[in-house]
Amino acid sequence: MIIIVRAMSIAKNRTGLKKLGVTHLLNAAQGKTNFHVNINFEMFKRVDISYYGIEAMDQMNFQLTPFFDKSAEFIQKGIDSGGKVMVNCKVGGSRSATLVLAYLMIKHHLTIQDATRLVRSKREICPNDGFLQQLCDLNEKMNKTGHFDHKPEEISKTEENV
């Protein structure tokens, strides 16, 4: 499994993405304001990079939960195809990190604590308090349904900048 969490600078560089071997790009900050990363699907069609963008704000009251499942599916699709997935936002520490944590919880049955520990062992992250609460709510929901009792295969390989 290779997931890269980065800031906007590399996400805007199609040549750099191809050099890194990125096949799938999840932009957690799609939009045209100074708080977003102004890239879109059309920019990546020609370079054969699958793109999914979310117009998320890094604000405590922004609901990122509705995007957890679709983002997890997008990331998993990239990994299942043997690709390399980059998840970006403006700085690379809150919106993108939250979606990667949700992915690890949903697809790899990691608790929020284990997912956070794994990602922080590779990169400093700092999801805002509202996003952390949404992840805690997801953790509680999954715990109640026994989601964490059925762990899939171990997470084998992660890149240094997960």
N, C-alpha and C positions, 0 to 999 in steps of 0.2 A: 504494500500500500504506500503510495507516495502522494502526499498532500502538502502543498506549499502555502503558507500563509504569508502574505506580503502586503506592502503599502501600494499606493497608486502608481508610483513612478515606473515600476516594472510592468504593471498591467497595461499601461499605455504603449508599451514598446513591443510591437508585434514581432520584430526580429529577435529581440531578447527573449521573448516567450518561446519562440521556436528553438532557439539555442538551448534553452533550459529543457526542452522536450515537452513543454506543456501542450496537452491535447484538449483540455477542458478548463474553462475560466468561469468562475462564479464571482461576479462583481456584486458585493453586498452594499455598494454605495452608488448605484446607478443614478444619474441625474445631472443637472446642469448648473447647480449652485456651487459655491466655494466649499461646501460640506460634502460634495459628491465627487465621483470619478466619471467624467464625461466620456464614456465609451459605450458601444452598443453592438448588437448582433452583426450588423452590416460590416463593421470594421474587421471582423474575424472570419467571415465567410471565405474570403479569398485565400487565407492562410491555413484553412482547414483546422480551426480551433472551435470547438463547440462552446457556446456562450449562453450563460443564464444571468440575467441582471435583476436585482431587487432594489427598488427605490426606498432604501431604509435610511432613517435618520439616526444618528448616534445620540439619542435622547432617552432618558429614563422612561418616558411614557410611550415610546414607540413600541408597537406590538410586532415583534419579530417571530413570535410563535407560529402564526399562520404560514410562515415560510419554512419551518423546520423540516417537514416531511418532504416537500418538493426539493429542497436543497440537498437533503440526505440522499434522495433518489438520484439527483444529478451527479453528486460526488461518487456514489456507488457505481453508476453507469460508466463514469470515466475510469474508475479503478478496474471494473470488470472487463473493460475493453483493453486492458493492459496499458492504459494511458497514465498520464501525470496530471493531477488536478491542482490548479492554483485558485485559492480563495482570497480575494482582496477586498479592502475597503480603503478609506482615505489614509489611515496610518497603519493599519494591519494589526490592531490590538483589541478592538471591541466588537464591531459588527461581524467581521470575518471570523474572529476567534469564537464568537458565540455560535455561529453556524457550524463550525468544525466540531465544537463541543457537542452540539445537538446531534450531529452525524455520528459521532463516536458512541453516544448514548443510545441512539435509535438502531444503528446497524451493527454495532459491536457489543451492545448490552453492557456498556460501562456505566457505572454510577457517575454522577457529576464530579464527585471527588476523584475517582480514578481517571476520568477523561481530562480533568483539569491538570492533574499531576502529570499525565502523559504529555500533554501539549506544552506545559510549562517546563518540562525537561528538555524541550527542543527550542522554545522561543518564549520570550516574556510576553504575556498577554494581560489585558486589563478590561474585561467586559464591564460596561457600566452597571450600576446597581439594578436598574430595571431589567436588563438582559439577564443578569444573574438570578433575579427572582423568577423570571420566566423559565430558566433552566432548572431552578429548584422545583418549580411547579411540575415541569416535565418529569423530573426525577421522582417526585412523589407519586405522580400518576403511574409511572412505569413500575415503581416498587409495589404499588397496590395490585397491579395486574400480574405480578410475578415475572415481569420482563427480564429482570436481572438474574433470574434463576436459570435461564437458558442461554448460556454464553456460546456464541459461535466459535470457530477456530481462533486461535490466538492471533493477535495483531503481530504480524511477522516483522515487517521492515518499515521503518519510518525515516523520512529524510530529516536531516538536521534542522531544517527550518520549517518543520511542521507547525 
